[in-house]
Amino acid sequence: MNILLIGPQGSGKGTQADLLAPKFNLIKIATGDLFRSAMASGSQLGESVRRYYDQGELVPDDVTLSVVAERLDSIGEDGVAGAIFDGFPRNLAQAAGLDEALASRTLRVDHVIELVVPEDVLVNRLSGRRVCSKCGAVYHTEFQPPRSENVCDVCGGELIQRADDTPDAIQRRLKLYSEQTAPLLDYYRPRGVLQQIDGNRPIEEVQRDLEAAVVEPANA
Ligand code: AP5
């Protein structure tokens, strides 16, 4: 089972992907996470994506597609039942590239879930987001606080603010979403795989509906 989570920045894709992946034995393919760990490791890939990332711009499609294709090979190995994609694809070229990469492995996109959240809520979520500098776990100062201030519940790492969660980069990312990513909804809708979920509710309620959506056939 391969699931795409689509939604603007701050809609909760990463939060929900982390909860869903272990329940269905899926690997999480989150291009933003992959780029962040490449930058943290100081690799060549990390250096090549940093200027796009910090400005809130999209990393070039060829780089993004090759990073994703590499991860697809683990589907079917060691009980991995599929993938949940978070933050990918982000434009029509990436969606077409994903279709091709999946088809060459006799796989396909089974569910596309759009998380719907109003813009003022998104800005509030992104401004209060904190992430673990070691393991990448996501928190919010108000909605999902850690047990001890600035300390990760999972690994004890220090919590930091992401470099692209600045007011300017947030505005740029939200604009890019409506221009480049939102059109993907029309790309997937005719296939009958697209469902919408109200993401402006507590994390547990969104999670419950998301789980129901991927065990029942898509009908939108
Ligand atoms: P990426 O890491 O994918 O970031 P994003 O798309 O900007 O998405 P976010 O991580 O901001 O939002 P999210 O929906 O995952 O929200 P989250 O769950 O964290 O990409 C970063 C950059 O990498 C891009 O700008 C680009 O440069 C590059 N990149 C990545 N993919 C690319 C691609 N495919 N092509 C080209 N470039 C690419 O939640 C946000 C906050 O809200 C958290 O604090 C959380 O605790 C809180 N929260 C979540 N759910 C709820 C809820 N229900 N109620 C209250 N609070 C909630």
Residues whose N, C-alpha, C, O or C-beta is under 5 A from the ligand:
A	BS01	AP5	P8 Q9 G10 S11 G12 K13 G14 T15 T31 G32 D33 F35 Y52 Y53 G56 E57 L58 V59 T64 D86 G87 F88 P89 R90 R125 L126 G128 R129 R130 V138 Y139 H140 F143 Q144 R173 G199 R201 P202 I203
